[in-house]
Amino acid sequence: MIVAANLCIAMPSIACTNFLITKGASKNGSTFITYAADSHTLYGELYFWQAASYPEGTMLQVYEWESGRFLGEIPQASNTYRVVGNMNEHSLAIGETTFGGVGKLVDTTGIIDYGSLIYITLQRAKNAREAIKVMTELVAAYGYCSGGESFSIADPDEVWILEMVGKGTKIQQDSKSKVAKNLSKGAAWVAVRIPDGYVCAHANQARIRTFPWSNGSTSISSKEIDKIFNPAVEVVYAADVAQSARELGLYNGKDEDFSFSDIYNPLDFGGARACDARVWSFFKSINNDMWKYEEYARGFDLENRMPLYIKPDEKVSFEHTARMMRDHYEGTKMDMTTDIGAGPYKLPYRWRPMSWEVDGEKFVHERAIATQQTGFWFVAEGRSNMPKALAGILWFSADDASTSCLTPIYSCSTRVPEEYAVGNGDLLTYSDNAAFWVFNRVTNFAYLRYDVMSADIIALQEELESKYVEMVGVIDEHAKKLYSENEEKSIEFVTDFSVNTAASTIKQWKELDRYLLVKYIDGNIKREANGEFLRTPTGVSVSPQQPQLPEFWRKTIKNDAREKLLAK
């Protein structure tokens, strides 16, 4: 998603966050990547492509993910894999965040945008290394028409970060064919495997800086791309990644001194405060030494850059990973619930625009990990201790991560829940049975009195997600037994579980919607006992609670309107 270059000029209105956790860094030995697809125009739904075979000569039409604009067509693969959301039947998962990059580096003649790149690759690759090969060969062949991107790529064994940016458009007219060609077609890119036992993250600021150049074993260029399947290879890069920067006038140093982030996406106040701050908030939650980067995260100590990846103090659980996707900088200098902008009910959000000016001074609101404009979000889990067909679970939800609920979808599923399916409503068409709209009804009501209403939402969220974790353990055992007898029956069994659990989630969220309306209508808070609203002996509602406004807010009102409101 797009991010502004300088937060002082314009805060990003569209932005995403990814965490990358290796199997050696996770509590249960799984790999995890997270993704919040944040956009004010993105409808949250669960994409689905069935596996298929195609005759030779079949062409695939490519449409830009964000706009739906037709870009062109490319040869279709002879065989494609089933894809559920951002994870395929082989447990390969891909997420992204956009950093944009300097200048106008988009290939305007290209026909592969970053969204199409993800979903085409998921249909064609079985593991992270193969995905990197497919992704980089696609943009080399057909041109990359998006801005700079950081991609999270994971399978049950490995986790990689791939950063990519276009090389601009340099048109040359062929004198014989009269066909215009872009001499800059393709992309500049670097991919780094996150060492096992470590954790990475990215959030709309390029993170890869210097890297080892080809030494024949651990680091290779795109000219040797087939060597990527050598387990010793830990870094892969476009052969012209530095030379392209030289030709664009962005760099004039040696290859070994080349820093991808510093050249293609130079850090500024906005890159730290609106982007890397989200990385920092996750990092400091798992490694206490990361608190030393708080001023960097606030944009005031840009020389003190964070490392690309860190080792957690303790292994990271699924629960902590999901919880941090719901973070609003609580407990830090950027805590969004503690300044006057949060209002009397500690709302951790500020409506756009995020930058503003008063009396000639410029100010910013924070852009935390959790945000109101999330279309969908997920935690993709790859389990190397499971049969291959059962190894992937896409923990999926729509809308604001902090007040929505994840549901487990096995990535081998042969169908998706109706409540999450593409076509069940859109951003301008309300559907009473669409997860996106059900979650939004609850969440947007909660924004009115966030301090008390969010507690009711989180209680159900935690209850359901804890139950689902336990249920997955039971389902796994039965599915493995079935798998040894009949793989198709095993896959259908976990598909049924995925679909039914998702439907149950939305049913319970609808009940929560009704409960919250009854409890909090008109600014009152109904009294309860043992899960029931209290009535008088005659059956009438007991008088509701009417909590006093917090003292700091009463003082604010007094200071603003003392003469008008003063009582005698």
NUTOR-854246 format. One record per residue (C-alpha): residue number from 1; x, y, z; residue in one letter. Coordinates in nm, 2 decimals, decimal comma. Layout:
BEGIN
ATOM   num        x        y        z   residuo
ATOM   NUM        X        Y        Z         a
...
END
This chain:
BEGIN
ATOM   num        x        y        z   residuo
ATOM     1     0,00     0,00     0,00         m
ATOM     2     0,12     0,35    -0,08         i
ATOM     3     0,31     0,57     0,17         v
ATOM     4     0,41     0,93     0,16         a
ATOM     5     0,78     1,01     0,14         a
ATOM     6     0,78     1,28     0,41         n
ATOM     7     0,54     1,27     0,70         l
ATOM     8     0,57     1,65     0,76         c
ATOM     9     0,42     1,70     0,41         i
ATOM    10     0,16     1,43     0,41         a
ATOM    11     0,11     1,14     0,64         m
ATOM    12     0,03     0,81     0,47         p
ATOM    13    -0,34     0,74     0,43         s
ATOM    14    -0,27     0,39     0,31         i
ATOM    15    -0,02     0,17     0,49         a
ATOM    16     0,04    -0,19     0,60         c
ATOM    17     0,24    -0,39     0,86         t
ATOM    18     0,41    -0,73     0,84         n
ATOM    19     0,58    -0,94     1,11         f
ATOM    20     0,81    -1,23     1,01         l
ATOM    21     0,89    -1,50     1,26         i
ATOM    22     1,11    -1,80     1,19         t
ATOM    23     1,04    -2,14     1,33         k
ATOM    24     1,33    -2,13     1,56         g
ATOM    25     1,19    -1,80     1,71         a
ATOM    26     0,84    -1,92     1,76         s
ATOM    27     0,71    -2,10     2,07         k
ATOM    28     0,54    -2,38     1,88         n
ATOM    29     0,80    -2,43     1,61         g
ATOM    30     0,59    -2,28     1,33         s
ATOM    31     0,68    -2,00     1,09         t
ATOM    32     0,46    -1,70     1,10         f
ATOM    33     0,41    -1,39     0,88         i
ATOM    34     0,14    -1,13     0,95         t
ATOM    35    -0,02    -0,88     0,72         y
ATOM    36    -0,26    -0,60     0,77         a
ATOM    37    -0,40    -0,48     0,43         a
ATOM    38    -0,48    -0,13     0,53         d
ATOM    39    -0,66     0,10     0,29         s
ATOM    40    -0,95     0,34     0,29         h
ATOM    41    -1,08     0,18    -0,03         t
ATOM    42    -1,01    -0,19     0,02         l
ATOM    43    -1,30    -0,43     0,10         y
ATOM    44    -1,20    -0,72     0,33         g
ATOM    45    -1,27    -1,06     0,17         e
ATOM    46    -1,09    -1,39     0,14         l
ATOM    47    -0,96    -1,45    -0,22         y
ATOM    48    -0,98    -1,80    -0,36         f
ATOM    49    -0,83    -1,97    -0,67         w
ATOM    50    -0,89    -2,33    -0,74         q
ATOM    51    -0,60    -2,55    -0,87         a
ATOM    52    -0,62    -2,59    -1,24         a
ATOM    53    -0,45    -2,72    -1,56         s
ATOM    54    -0,44    -2,52    -1,88         y
ATOM    55    -0,37    -2,61    -2,24         p
ATOM    56    -0,05    -2,47    -2,41         e
ATOM    57    -0,11    -2,12    -2,54         g
ATOM    58    -0,35    -2,01    -2,27         t
ATOM    59    -0,31    -1,65    -2,17         m
ATOM    60    -0,36    -1,50    -1,82         l
ATOM    61    -0,52    -1,16    -1,81         q
ATOM    62    -0,36    -0,93    -1,55         v
ATOM    63    -0,55    -0,67    -1,36         y
ATOM    64    -0,41    -0,42    -1,11         e
ATOM    65    -0,50    -0,54    -0,76         w
ATOM    66    -0,58    -0,20    -0,61         e
ATOM    67    -0,78    -0,04    -0,90         s
ATOM    68    -0,90    -0,34    -1,11         g
ATOM    69    -0,74    -0,17    -1,42         r
ATOM    70    -0,65    -0,42    -1,70         f
ATOM    71    -0,27    -0,42    -1,75         l
ATOM    72    -0,22    -0,69    -2,01         g
ATOM    73    -0,18    -1,06    -2,05         e
ATOM    74     0,10    -1,32    -2,00         i
ATOM    75     0,13    -1,69    -2,07         p
ATOM    76    -0,06    -1,90    -1,82         q
ATOM    77     0,12    -2,17    -1,63         a
ATOM    78     0,03    -2,52    -1,74         s
ATOM    79    -0,06    -2,61    -1,38         n
ATOM    80    -0,16    -2,38    -1,09         t
ATOM    81    -0,20    -2,44    -0,72         y
ATOM    82    -0,50    -2,37    -0,50         r
ATOM    83    -0,48    -2,04    -0,31         v
ATOM    84    -0,68    -1,93    -0,01         v
ATOM    85    -0,62    -1,56     0,06         g
ATOM    86    -0,25    -1,50     0,08         n
ATOM    87    -0,15    -1,87     0,14         m
ATOM    88    -0,16    -2,16    -0,10         n
ATOM    89    -0,21    -2,54    -0,07         e
ATOM    90     0,17    -2,59    -0,02         h
ATOM    91     0,16    -2,35     0,28         s
ATOM    92     0,35    -2,08     0,10         l
ATOM    93     0,24    -1,74     0,23         a
ATOM    94     0,32    -1,39     0,10         i
ATOM    95     0,24    -1,04     0,24         g
ATOM    96     0,36    -0,69     0,16         e
ATOM    97     0,41    -0,33     0,26         t
ATOM    98     0,47    -0,04     0,01         t
ATOM    99     0,76     0,20     0,06         f
ATOM   100     0,72     0,38    -0,27         g
ATOM   101     1,08     0,49    -0,32         g
ATOM   102     1,26     0,79    -0,46         v
ATOM   103     1,17     0,96    -0,78         g
ATOM   104     0,96     0,81    -1,05         k
ATOM   105     1,09     0,45    -1,06         l
ATOM   106     0,77     0,29    -1,18         v
ATOM   107     0,79     0,11    -1,51         d
ATOM   108     0,49     0,26    -1,69         t
ATOM   109     0,51     0,00    -1,96         t
ATOM   110     0,51    -0,29    -1,72         g
ATOM   111     0,21    -0,52    -1,67         i
ATOM   112     0,29    -0,68    -1,33         i
ATOM   113     0,18    -0,48    -1,03         d
ATOM   114     0,27    -0,58    -0,67         y
ATOM   115    -0,07    -0,74    -0,60         g
ATOM   116    -0,08    -0,95    -0,91         s
ATOM   117     0,28    -1,05    -0,84         l
ATOM   118     0,17    -1,19    -0,51         i
ATOM   119    -0,13    -1,38    -0,63         y
ATOM   120     0,02    -1,51    -0,95         i
ATOM   121     0,32    -1,64    -0,76         t
ATOM   122     0,10    -1,81    -0,50         l
ATOM   123    -0,05    -2,01    -0,79         q
ATOM   124     0,29    -2,10    -0,93         r
ATOM   125     0,53    -2,16    -0,64         a
ATOM   126     0,56    -2,43    -0,37         k
ATOM   127     0,80    -2,27    -0,13         n
ATOM   128     0,97    -1,94    -0,04         a
ATOM   129     1,28    -1,99    -0,26         r
ATOM   130     1,07    -2,09    -0,56         e
ATOM   131     0,85    -1,78    -0,49         a
ATOM   132     1,15    -1,55    -0,51         i
ATOM   133     1,25    -1,71    -0,84         k
ATOM   134     0,90    -1,68    -0,99         v
ATOM   135     0,85    -1,32    -0,86         m
ATOM   136     1,18    -1,18    -0,99         t
ATOM   137     1,15    -1,36    -1,33         e
ATOM   138     0,79    -1,23    -1,38         l
ATOM   139     0,90    -0,87    -1,34         v
ATOM   140     1,21    -0,92    -1,55         a
ATOM   141     1,00    -1,06    -1,83         a
ATOM   142     0,69    -0,84    -1,82         y
ATOM   143     0,79    -0,52    -1,63         g
ATOM   144     0,70    -0,40    -1,28         y
ATOM   145     0,45    -0,12    -1,27         c
ATOM   146     0,42    -0,06    -0,89         s
ATOM   147     0,62     0,15    -0,65         g
ATOM   148     0,88     0,01    -0,40         g
ATOM   149     0,76    -0,30    -0,21         e
ATOM   150     0,88    -0,51     0,09         s
ATOM   151     0,75    -0,87     0,06         f
ATOM   152     0,72    -1,12     0,34         s
ATOM   153     0,76    -1,47     0,20         i
ATOM   154     0,73    -1,79     0,42         a
ATOM   155     0,69    -2,16     0,40         d
ATOM   156     0,69    -2,40     0,69         p
ATOM   157     1,07    -2,41     0,70         d
ATOM   158     1,20    -2,06     0,60         e
ATOM   159     1,11    -1,69     0,61         v
ATOM   160     1,25    -1,43     0,36         w
ATOM   161     1,21    -1,06     0,31         i
ATOM   162     1,23    -0,94    -0,06         l
ATOM   163     1,25    -0,57    -0,13         e
ATOM   164     1,19    -0,45    -0,49         m
ATOM   165     1,16    -0,12    -0,67         v
ATOM   166     1,12    -0,03    -1,04         g
ATOM   167     1,39     0,11    -1,25         k
ATOM   168     1,18     0,38    -1,42         g
ATOM   169     1,09     0,41    -1,79         t
ATOM   170     1,35     0,47    -2,06         k
ATOM   171     1,17     0,43    -2,40         i
ATOM   172     1,36     0,34    -2,71         q
ATOM   173     1,19     0,31    -3,05         q
ATOM   174     1,31     0,01    -3,25         d
ATOM   175     1,39     0,14    -3,60         s
ATOM   176     1,29    -0,19    -3,77         k
ATOM   177     0,98    -0,30    -3,58         s
ATOM   178     0,87     0,05    -3,48         k
ATOM   179     0,79    -0,10    -3,14         v
ATOM   180     0,87     0,11    -2,83         a
ATOM   181     1,07    -0,08    -2,57         k
ATOM   182     1,15     0,01    -2,21         n
ATOM   183     1,53    -0,03    -2,17         l
ATOM   184     1,47    -0,02    -1,79         s
ATOM   185     1,22    -0,30    -1,78         k
ATOM   186     1,23    -0,52    -1,47         g
ATOM   187     1,32    -0,42    -1,11         a
ATOM   188     1,60    -0,36    -0,87         a
ATOM   189     1,57    -0,60    -0,57         w
ATOM   190     1,73    -0,79    -0,29         v
ATOM   191     1,61    -1,09    -0,09         a
ATOM   192     1,74    -1,19     0,25         v
ATOM   193     1,66    -1,51     0,44         r
ATOM   194     1,58    -1,43     0,81         i
ATOM   195     1,82    -1,65     1,01         p
ATOM   196     1,64    -1,92     1,21         d
ATOM   197     1,57    -1,81     1,56         g
ATOM   198     1,53    -1,44     1,45         y
ATOM   199     1,24    -1,21     1,39         v
ATOM   200     1,19    -0,94     1,13         c
ATOM   201     0,93    -0,68     1,04         a
ATOM   202     0,85    -0,41     0,79         h
ATOM   203     0,60    -0,13     0,77         a
ATOM   204     0,63     0,09     0,46         n
ATOM   205     1,00     0,18     0,49         q
ATOM   206     1,26    -0,03     0,31         a
ATOM   207     1,46    -0,23     0,57         r
ATOM   208     1,75    -0,40     0,38         i
ATOM   209     2,06    -0,19     0,38         r
ATOM   210     2,40    -0,34     0,29         t
ATOM   211     2,43    -0,71     0,21         f
ATOM   212     2,70    -0,95     0,11         p
ATOM   213     2,78    -0,97    -0,26         w
ATOM   214     2,82    -1,29    -0,46         s
ATOM   215     3,07    -1,53    -0,30         n
ATOM   216     2,95    -1,84    -0,47         g
ATOM   217     2,78    -2,00    -0,17         s
ATOM   218     2,57    -1,78     0,06         t
ATOM   219     2,50    -1,49    -0,17         s
ATOM   220     2,41    -1,50    -0,54         i
ATOM   221     2,30    -1,26    -0,81         s
ATOM   222     2,00    -1,31    -1,04         s
ATOM   223     2,23    -1,44    -1,31         k
ATOM   224     2,27    -1,75    -1,09         e
ATOM   225     1,90    -1,76    -0,98         i
ATOM   226     1,87    -2,14    -1,01         d
ATOM   227     2,13    -2,17    -0,73         k
ATOM   228     1,86    -2,03    -0,49         i
ATOM   229     1,76    -2,39    -0,42         f
ATOM   230     2,09    -2,45    -0,25         n
ATOM   231     2,01    -2,43     0,12         p
ATOM   232     2,34    -2,25     0,18         a
ATOM   233     2,22    -1,94    -0,02         v
ATOM   234     2,09    -1,67     0,22         e
ATOM   235     2,10    -1,36     0,00         v
ATOM   236     1,98    -1,32    -0,36         v
ATOM   237     1,99    -0,99    -0,55         y
ATOM   238     1,93    -0,84    -0,90         a
ATOM   239     2,26    -0,84    -1,08         a
ATOM   240     2,21    -0,47    -1,17         d
ATOM   241     2,07    -0,36    -0,83         v
ATOM   242     2,35    -0,11    -0,77         a
ATOM   243     2,42    -0,03    -1,14         q
ATOM   244     2,06     0,07    -1,19         s
ATOM   245     2,10     0,32    -0,91         a
ATOM   246     2,42     0,46    -1,07         r
ATOM   247     2,24     0,50    -1,40         e
ATOM   248     1,96     0,69    -1,23         l
ATOM   249     2,21     0,92    -1,06         g
ATOM   250     2,13     0,79    -0,71         l
ATOM   251     2,46     0,63    -0,63         y
ATOM   252     2,82     0,64    -0,73         n
ATOM   253     3,00     0,42    -0,48         g
ATOM   254     3,12     0,06    -0,48         k
ATOM   255     2,90    -0,24    -0,50         d
ATOM   256     3,00    -0,36    -0,15         e
ATOM   257     2,90    -0,03     0,00         d
ATOM   258     2,56    -0,02    -0,16         f
ATOM   259     2,26     0,01     0,08         s
ATOM   260     1,93    -0,07    -0,08         f
ATOM   261     1,72     0,12     0,17         s
ATOM   262     1,95     0,43     0,19         d
ATOM   263     1,95     0,46    -0,19         i
ATOM   264     1,61     0,36    -0,31         y
ATOM   265     1,41     0,47     0,00         n
ATOM   266     1,61     0,72     0,21         p
ATOM   267     1,50     0,74     0,57         l
ATOM   268     1,34     1,07     0,68         d
ATOM   269     1,12     1,17     0,98         f
ATOM   270     0,81     1,02     0,82         g
ATOM   271     0,98     0,69     0,74         g
ATOM   272     1,07     0,66     1,10         a
ATOM   273     0,77     0,80     1,28         r
ATOM   274     0,49     0,67     1,06         a
ATOM   275     0,66     0,34     0,94         c
ATOM   276     0,95     0,20     1,13         d
ATOM   277     0,79     0,30     1,46         a
ATOM   278     0,55     0,01     1,40         r
ATOM   279     0,85    -0,23     1,35         v
ATOM   280     1,00    -0,09     1,67         w
ATOM   281     0,68    -0,14     1,87         s
ATOM   282     0,68    -0,51     1,78         f
ATOM   283     1,05    -0,55     1,83         f
ATOM   284     1,05    -0,39     2,18         k
ATOM   285     0,77    -0,63     2,29         s
ATOM   286     1,00    -0,93     2,24         i
ATOM   287     1,35    -0,78     2,30         n
ATOM   288     1,40    -0,54     2,59         n
ATOM   289     1,71    -0,39     2,44         d
ATOM   290     1,50    -0,24     2,16         m
ATOM   291     1,37     0,03     2,40         w
ATOM   292     1,69     0,22     2,31         k
ATOM   293     1,54     0,29     1,97         y
ATOM   294     1,24     0,48     2,10         e
ATOM   295     1,37     0,82     1,99         e
ATOM   296     1,45     0,67     1,65         y
ATOM   297     1,10     0,55     1,62         a
ATOM   298     0,97     0,90     1,70         r
ATOM   299     1,18     1,03     1,42         g
ATOM   300     1,44     1,22     1,63         f
ATOM   301     1,75     1,00     1,61         d
ATOM   302     1,77     0,88     1,26         l
ATOM   303     2,14     0,77     1,28         e
ATOM   304     2,04     0,51     1,53         n
ATOM   305     1,87     0,27     1,29         r
ATOM   306     1,73    -0,06     1,40         m
ATOM   307     1,87    -0,39     1,27         p
ATOM   308     1,69    -0,58     0,99         l
ATOM   309     1,61    -0,87     1,23         y
ATOM   310     1,65    -0,94     1,60         i
ATOM   311     1,66    -1,24     1,83         k
ATOM   312     1,37    -1,24     2,08         p
ATOM   313     1,44    -1,27     2,45         d
ATOM   314     1,19    -1,56     2,46         e
ATOM   315     1,03    -1,75     2,19         k
ATOM   316     0,73    -1,58     2,04         v
ATOM   317     0,38    -1,73     2,07         s
ATOM   318     0,09    -1,71     1,82         f
ATOM   319    -0,11    -1,53     2,08         e
ATOM   320     0,16    -1,26     2,13         h
ATOM   321     0,20    -1,22     1,75         t
ATOM   322    -0,18    -1,16     1,71         a
ATOM   323    -0,19    -0,93     2,01         r
ATOM   324     0,09    -0,71     1,87         m
ATOM   325    -0,10    -0,67     1,54         m
ATOM   326    -0,35    -0,49     1,77         r
ATOM   327    -0,10    -0,25     1,91         d
ATOM   328    -0,15     0,13     1,95         h
ATOM   329     0,18     0,21     2,11         y
ATOM   330     0,04     0,15     2,45         e
ATOM   331     0,29     0,22     2,73         g
ATOM   332     0,52     0,43     2,50         t
ATOM   333     0,57     0,80     2,44         k
ATOM   334     0,35     0,76     2,14         m
ATOM   335     0,06     0,60     2,33         d
ATOM   336    -0,25     0,71     2,14         m
ATOM   337    -0,49     0,68     2,44         t
ATOM   338    -0,32     0,93     2,66         t
ATOM   339    -0,34     1,27     2,49         d
ATOM   340    -0,64     1,50     2,45         i
ATOM   341    -0,70     1,37     2,10         g
ATOM   342    -0,82     1,04     2,25         a
ATOM   343    -1,12     1,22     2,39         g
ATOM   344    -1,28     1,12     2,72         p
ATOM   345    -1,31     0,75     2,62         y
ATOM   346    -0,94     0,69     2,53         k
ATOM   347    -1,00     0,62     2,16         l
ATOM   348    -0,66     0,51     2,01         p
ATOM   349    -0,74     0,65     1,66         y
ATOM   350    -0,74     0,99     1,49         r
ATOM   351    -0,94     1,04     1,17         w
ATOM   352    -0,75     1,15     0,86         r
ATOM   353    -0,56     1,36     0,77         p
ATOM   354    -0,28     1,26     1,00         m
ATOM   355    -0,07     1,57     0,96         s
ATOM   356    -0,20     1,92     1,04         w
ATOM   357    -0,09     2,27     1,11         e
ATOM   358    -0,19     2,53     1,38         v
ATOM   359    -0,04     2,88     1,41         d
ATOM   360     0,24     2,80     1,17         g
ATOM   361     0,35     2,48     1,36         e
ATOM   362     0,33     2,13     1,20         k
ATOM   363     0,19     1,84     1,40         f
ATOM   364     0,13     1,47     1,34         v
ATOM   365    -0,10     1,20     1,47         h
ATOM   366     0,04     0,85     1,52         e
ATOM   367    -0,01     0,57     1,27         r
ATOM   368    -0,01     0,26     1,49         a
ATOM   369     0,00    -0,11     1,39         i
ATOM   370    -0,38    -0,15     1,44         a
ATOM   371    -0,58     0,10     1,24         t
ATOM   372    -0,94     0,16     1,16         q
ATOM   373    -0,91     0,13     0,78         q
ATOM   374    -0,79    -0,23     0,76         t
ATOM   375    -0,95    -0,42     0,48         g
ATOM   376    -0,84    -0,76     0,60         f
ATOM   377    -0,55    -0,90     0,81         w
ATOM   378    -0,40    -1,24     0,89         f
ATOM   379    -0,14    -1,44     1,07         v
ATOM   380    -0,02    -1,71     0,83         a
ATOM   381     0,12    -2,02     1,01         e
ATOM   382     0,34    -2,28     0,85         g
ATOM   383     0,39    -2,61     1,05         r
ATOM   384     0,67    -2,83     0,94         s
ATOM   385     0,56    -3,10     1,18         n
ATOM   386     0,24    -3,16     0,99         m
ATOM   387     0,17    -3,35     0,66         p
ATOM   388     0,24    -3,11     0,37         k
ATOM   389    -0,12    -3,08     0,27         a
ATOM   390    -0,22    -2,98     0,63         l
ATOM   391     0,08    -2,77     0,72         a
ATOM   392    -0,07    -2,42     0,65         g
ATOM   393    -0,33    -2,23     0,85         i
ATOM   394    -0,43    -1,88     0,75         l
ATOM   395    -0,57    -1,71     1,07         w
ATOM   396    -0,79    -1,46     0,89         f
ATOM   397    -1,01    -1,16     0,97         s
ATOM   398    -1,15    -0,84     0,83         a
ATOM   399    -1,15    -0,48     0,96         d
ATOM   400    -0,97    -0,33     1,25         d
ATOM   401    -0,74    -0,60     1,41         a
ATOM   402    -0,79    -0,47     1,76         s
ATOM   403    -1,16    -0,53     1,76         t
ATOM   404    -1,21    -0,82     1,52         s
ATOM   405    -1,15    -1,19     1,56         c
ATOM   406    -0,92    -1,43     1,38         l
ATOM   407    -1,07    -1,75     1,24         t
ATOM   408    -0,85    -2,05     1,13         p
ATOM   409    -0,86    -2,14     0,76         i
ATOM   410    -0,66    -2,44     0,65         y
ATOM   411    -0,47    -2,33     0,34         s
ATOM   412    -0,56    -2,66     0,16         c
ATOM   413    -0,93    -2,58     0,19         s
ATOM   414    -1,13    -2,66    -0,12         t
ATOM   415    -1,38    -2,37    -0,06         r
ATOM   416    -1,41    -2,06     0,15         v
ATOM   417    -1,68    -1,95     0,40         p
ATOM   418    -1,96    -1,76     0,24         e
ATOM   419    -1,92    -1,49     0,51         e
ATOM   420    -1,57    -1,41     0,38         y
ATOM   421    -1,61    -1,49     0,01         a
ATOM   422    -1,54    -1,25    -0,28         v
ATOM   423    -1,86    -1,10    -0,40         g
ATOM   424    -2,05    -1,10    -0,07         n
ATOM   425    -2,09    -0,72    -0,06         g
ATOM   426    -1,83    -0,46    -0,14         d
ATOM   427    -1,72    -0,13     0,01         l
ATOM   428    -2,03     0,04    -0,13         l
ATOM   429    -2,27    -0,25    -0,09         t
ATOM   430    -2,38    -0,36     0,25         y
ATOM   431    -2,43    -0,73     0,32         s
ATOM   432    -2,58    -0,85     0,64         d
ATOM   433    -2,38    -1,17     0,62         n
ATOM   434    -2,04    -1,04     0,52         a
ATOM   435    -1,76    -1,06     0,78         a
ATOM   436    -1,63    -0,72     0,68         f
ATOM   437    -1,96    -0,55     0,75         w
ATOM   438    -2,04    -0,75     1,06         v
ATOM   439    -1,70    -0,66     1,21         f
ATOM   440    -1,74    -0,30     1,11         n
ATOM   441    -2,08    -0,26     1,27         r
ATOM   442    -1,93    -0,37     1,60         v
ATOM   443    -1,61    -0,17     1,57         t
ATOM   444    -1,76     0,15     1,45         n
ATOM   445    -2,01     0,15     1,74         f
ATOM   446    -1,72     0,09     1,98         a
ATOM   447    -1,54     0,40     1,86         y
ATOM   448    -1,81     0,60     2,03         l
ATOM   449    -1,71     0,48     2,38         r
ATOM   450    -1,40     0,28     2,33         y
ATOM   451    -1,27     0,25     2,68         d
ATOM   452    -1,56     0,04     2,80         v
ATOM   453    -1,70    -0,11     2,48         m
ATOM   454    -1,37    -0,24     2,36         s
ATOM   455    -1,33    -0,45     2,68         a
ATOM   456    -1,65    -0,64     2,59         d
ATOM   457    -1,53    -0,70     2,24         i
ATOM   458    -1,18    -0,81     2,34         i
ATOM   459    -1,33    -1,05     2,60         a
ATOM   460    -1,52    -1,24     2,32         l
ATOM   461    -1,22    -1,21     2,09         q
ATOM   462    -0,99    -1,38     2,34         e
ATOM   463    -1,25    -1,64     2,43         e
ATOM   464    -1,30    -1,75     2,07         l
ATOM   465    -0,93    -1,73     1,96         e
ATOM   466    -0,82    -1,94     2,26         s
ATOM   467    -1,09    -2,19     2,18         k
ATOM   468    -0,99    -2,21     1,82         y
ATOM   469    -0,63    -2,27     1,91         v
ATOM   470    -0,74    -2,57     2,12         e
ATOM   471    -0,98    -2,69     1,85         m
ATOM   472    -0,70    -2,68     1,58         v
ATOM   473    -0,50    -2,92     1,80         g
ATOM   474    -0,78    -3,16     1,81         v
ATOM   475    -0,86    -3,12     1,44         i
ATOM   476    -0,50    -3,17     1,35         d
ATOM   477    -0,48    -3,51     1,52         e
ATOM   478    -0,80    -3,64     1,35         h
ATOM   479    -0,69    -3,49     1,02         a
ATOM   480    -0,35    -3,67     1,04         k
ATOM   481    -0,52    -4,00     1,09         k
ATOM   482    -0,75    -3,95     0,80         l
ATOM   483    -0,46    -3,83     0,59         y
ATOM   484    -0,28    -4,16     0,63         s
ATOM   485    -0,58    -4,34     0,49         e
ATOM   486    -0,72    -4,09     0,24         n
ATOM   487    -0,57    -3,75     0,16         e
ATOM   488    -0,89    -3,62     0,00         e
ATOM   489    -1,11    -3,70     0,29         k
ATOM   490    -0,86    -3,54     0,53         s
ATOM   491    -0,86    -3,22     0,32         i
ATOM   492    -1,24    -3,21     0,31         e
ATOM   493    -1,25    -3,26     0,68         f
ATOM   494    -1,04    -2,96     0,76         v
ATOM   495    -1,23    -2,76     0,49         t
ATOM   496    -1,55    -2,83     0,67         d
ATOM   497    -1,39    -2,72     1,00         f
ATOM   498    -1,26    -2,40     0,84         s
ATOM   499    -1,59    -2,31     0,68         v
ATOM   500    -1,80    -2,39     0,99         n
ATOM   501    -1,58    -2,22     1,23         t
ATOM   502    -1,58    -1,90     1,02         a
ATOM   503    -1,96    -1,91     1,01         a
ATOM   504    -1,98    -1,96     1,38         s
ATOM   505    -1,75    -1,66     1,44         t
ATOM   506    -1,97    -1,43     1,24         i
ATOM   507    -2,28    -1,56     1,41         k
ATOM   508    -2,14    -1,49     1,75         q
ATOM   509    -2,02    -1,14     1,63         w
ATOM   510    -2,37    -1,06     1,53         k
ATOM   511    -2,49    -1,16     1,87         e
ATOM   512    -2,22    -0,93     2,01         l
ATOM   513    -2,35    -0,65     1,79         d
ATOM   514    -2,70    -0,68     1,94         r
ATOM   515    -2,56    -0,71     2,29         y
ATOM   516    -2,36    -0,39     2,27         l
ATOM   517    -2,65    -0,20     2,13         l
ATOM   518    -2,87    -0,30     2,42         v
ATOM   519    -2,61    -0,24     2,68         k
ATOM   520    -2,47     0,10     2,56         y
ATOM   521    -2,77     0,26     2,39         i
ATOM   522    -2,80     0,64     2,44         d
ATOM   523    -2,48     0,67     2,64         g
ATOM   524    -2,61     0,46     2,93         n
ATOM   525    -2,46     0,13     3,05         i
ATOM   526    -2,71    -0,14     3,14         k
ATOM   527    -2,64    -0,32     3,47         r
ATOM   528    -2,57    -0,70     3,45         e
ATOM   529    -2,53    -1,00     3,67         a
ATOM   530    -2,43    -1,35     3,58         n
ATOM   531    -2,45    -1,27     3,21         g
ATOM   532    -2,80    -1,12     3,22         e
ATOM   533    -2,93    -0,76     3,22         f
ATOM   534    -3,09    -0,67     3,55         l
ATOM   535    -3,46    -0,61     3,58         r
ATOM   536    -3,67    -0,48     3,87         t
ATOM   537    -3,92    -0,73     4,03         p
ATOM   538    -4,18    -0,59     3,79         t
ATOM   539    -3,97    -0,67     3,49         g
ATOM   540    -3,85    -0,32     3,41         v
ATOM   541    -3,49    -0,24     3,33         s
ATOM   542    -3,29    -0,14     3,64         v
ATOM   543    -3,17     0,22     3,61         s
ATOM   544    -2,85     0,21     3,40         p
ATOM   545    -2,51     0,33     3,50         q
ATOM   546    -2,42     0,68     3,39         q
ATOM   547    -2,04     0,72     3,46         p
ATOM   548    -1,91     1,07     3,52         q
ATOM   549    -1,68     1,21     3,25         l
ATOM   550    -1,31     1,17     3,35         p
ATOM   551    -1,17     1,46     3,55         e
ATOM   552    -0,92     1,57     3,28         f
ATOM   553    -1,21     1,60     3,03         w
ATOM   554    -1,43     1,79     3,27         r
ATOM   555    -1,14     2,04     3,32         k
ATOM   556    -1,10     2,07     2,95         t
ATOM   557    -1,47     2,16     2,91         i
ATOM   558    -1,44     2,40     3,20         k
ATOM   559    -1,14     2,58     3,04         n
ATOM   560    -1,32     2,60     2,71         d
ATOM   561    -1,67     2,70     2,82         a
ATOM   562    -1,66     2,81     3,19         r
ATOM   563    -1,88     3,12     3,16         e
ATOM   564    -2,14     2,94     2,95         k
ATOM   565    -2,17     2,63     3,17         l
ATOM   566    -2,10     2,77     3,52         l
ATOM   567    -2,38     2,68     3,77         a
ATOM   568    -2,49     2,91     4,05         k
END
